[in-house]
Amino acid sequence: MNTNQLKIIAEYGLGDVKVFQICECDAVAAYTLDEAIDYYKELTGVSDEELYHYDEIEIVSPDLKVYEDEERTGLVTVKELVERYWDNKPCIMLSTEV
């Protein structure tokens, strides 16, 4: 590495994880919106047109209560889901059928 170059390494932790509602059905947990979109497109093969417009994607509130499973047996917060299921890589954290 050239001594004139500066290498920047971002360090993220669990507190930096956000859940992005990228389309009508799914919300992706990731550190950044770009990371969430790239992951989702690679996983599902959807095009940009099938996702919400970049500027309209919202971060899901960590305090939002959602059902933990399809049987709708218990409510948990999005923050609890992230703490329980985050594995240091993007993943679909919330999903619903339309």
VOPAGU-2260 file (C-alpha; in pm, 1 decimal, decimal comma):
REM VOPAGU-2260
SITE   aa  ch    i         X         Y         Z
SITE  MET   A    0       0,0       0,0       0,0
SITE  ASN   A    1     125,5     343,8     -93,2
SITE  THR   A    2     210,0     553,0     214,0
SITE  ASN   A    3      -0,9     836,8      69,7
SITE  GLN   A    4    -313,6     622,7      70,3
SITE  LEU   A    5    -547,5     610,2     364,5
SITE  LYS   A    6    -726,2     286,2     427,8
SITE  ILE   A    7   -1057,2     329,8     606,6
SITE  ILE   A    8   -1212,1      30,7     773,4
SITE  ALA   A    9   -1560,3      66,5     910,3
SITE  GLU   A   10   -1626,7    -130,5    1222,4
SITE  TYR   A   11   -1987,7    -214,6    1290,1
SITE  GLY   A   12   -2158,5    -378,0    1582,6
SITE  LEU   A   13   -2503,6    -508,9    1663,7
SITE  GLY   A   14   -2619,9    -157,3    1749,8
SITE  ASP   A   15   -2545,1     -47,4    1392,8
SITE  VAL   A   16   -2780,7    -300,0    1231,9
SITE  LYS   A   17   -3089,8    -145,6    1073,7
SITE  VAL   A   18   -3393,1    -315,3     922,9
SITE  PHE   A   19   -3486,2    -167,1     584,5
SITE  GLN   A   20   -3836,6    -212,8     437,2
SITE  ILE   A   21   -3717,5    -254,3      80,0
SITE  CYS   A   22   -4039,5    -379,9     -74,5
SITE  GLU   A   23   -4399,8    -444,6      15,9
SITE  CYS   A   24   -4327,4    -793,4     150,3
SITE  ASP   A   25   -3978,3    -797,0     297,2
SITE  ALA   A   26   -3750,1    -604,1     528,2
SITE  VAL   A   27   -3378,5    -674,6     530,3
SITE  ALA   A   28   -3142,1    -639,2     824,7
SITE  ALA   A   29   -2807,5    -490,1     724,7
SITE  TYR   A   30   -2559,3    -221,4     821,5
SITE  THR   A   31   -2638,6      -3,2     520,5
SITE  LEU   A   32   -2919,5      39,2     270,2
SITE  ASP   A   33   -2690,2     -44,9     -21,3
SITE  GLU   A   34   -2585,4    -365,5     151,9
SITE  ALA   A   35   -2951,6    -457,2     210,4
SITE  ILE   A   36   -3048,8    -394,5    -151,6
SITE  ASP   A   37   -2751,4    -584,4    -295,0
SITE  TYR   A   38   -2819,8    -881,9     -68,9
SITE  TYR   A   39   -3190,6    -892,6    -151,1
SITE  LYS   A   40   -3142,0    -860,7    -525,5
SITE  GLU   A   41   -2880,3   -1136,4    -527,0
SITE  LEU   A   42   -3095,5   -1363,8    -309,7
SITE  THR   A   43   -3425,2   -1314,9    -492,4
SITE  GLY   A   44   -3324,6   -1206,4    -841,9
SITE  VAL   A   45   -3568,1    -913,5    -833,9
SITE  SER   A   46   -3501,7    -598,6   -1033,8
SITE  ASP   A   47   -3480,8    -243,8    -905,3
SITE  GLU   A   48   -3831,4    -182,1   -1038,2
SITE  GLU   A   49   -3970,7    -442,3    -797,5
SITE  LEU   A   50   -3821,6    -266,4    -495,7
SITE  TYR   A   51   -3930,5      57,3    -335,5
SITE  HIS   A   52   -3752,7     358,3    -485,0
SITE  TYR   A   53   -3419,0     413,3    -307,2
SITE  ASP   A   54   -3528,7     743,1    -151,1
SITE  GLU   A   55   -3855,8     592,8     -26,1
SITE  ILE   A   56   -3709,3     296,9     163,5
SITE  GLU   A   57   -3769,1     339,4     534,2
SITE  ILE   A   58   -3595,2     201,1     838,9
SITE  VAL   A   59   -3830,0     -12,9    1044,7
SITE  SER   A   60   -3854,3     109,3    1403,1
SITE  PRO   A   61   -3666,2    -117,3    1645,2
SITE  ASP   A   62   -3962,2     -78,6    1881,6
SITE  LEU   A   63   -4218,8    -206,4    1631,4
SITE  LYS   A   64   -4390,6    -517,4    1763,8
SITE  VAL   A   65   -4436,0    -801,2    1517,7
SITE  TYR   A   66   -4541,3   -1163,5    1537,1
SITE  GLU   A   67   -4244,6   -1391,1    1579,5
SITE  ASP   A   68   -4386,4   -1679,2    1379,4
SITE  GLU   A   69   -4654,8   -1771,9    1128,9
SITE  GLU   A   70   -4881,6   -1904,9    1403,6
SITE  ARG   A   71   -4894,9   -1554,1    1552,7
SITE  THR   A   72   -4832,2   -1686,8    1899,7
SITE  GLY   A   73   -4628,4   -1402,0    2042,1
SITE  LEU   A   74   -4524,4   -1045,1    1976,8
SITE  VAL   A   75   -4162,1    -933,8    1988,5
SITE  THR   A   76   -3991,4    -611,4    1891,9
SITE  VAL   A   77   -3782,3    -577,6    1578,0
SITE  LYS   A   78   -3487,8    -505,5    1807,5
SITE  GLU   A   79   -3539,4    -841,1    1981,2
SITE  LEU   A   80   -3545,9   -1020,0    1645,6
SITE  VAL   A   81   -3221,3    -853,1    1540,7
SITE  GLU   A   82   -3056,2    -941,7    1870,9
SITE  ARG   A   83   -3172,4   -1302,4    1838,9
SITE  TYR   A   84   -3111,5   -1372,2    1468,8
SITE  TRP   A   85   -2839,5   -1133,7    1344,2
SITE  ASP   A   86   -2537,7   -1334,4    1225,5
SITE  ASN   A   87   -2309,9   -1052,4    1108,2
SITE  LYS   A   88   -2443,7   -1059,7     752,7
SITE  PRO   A   89   -2757,6    -928,4     580,0
SITE  CYS   A   90   -3072,9   -1134,5     608,2
SITE  ILE   A   91   -3447,2   -1103,5     561,5
SITE  MET   A   92   -3565,4   -1007,0     908,4
SITE  LEU   A   93   -3935,1    -946,5     837,6
SITE  SER   A   94   -4151,4   -1105,4     571,5
SITE  THR   A   95   -4521,6   -1100,2     501,8
SITE  GLU   A   96   -4749,8   -1231,7     232,7
SITE  VAL   A   97   -4941,9    -980,4      27,5
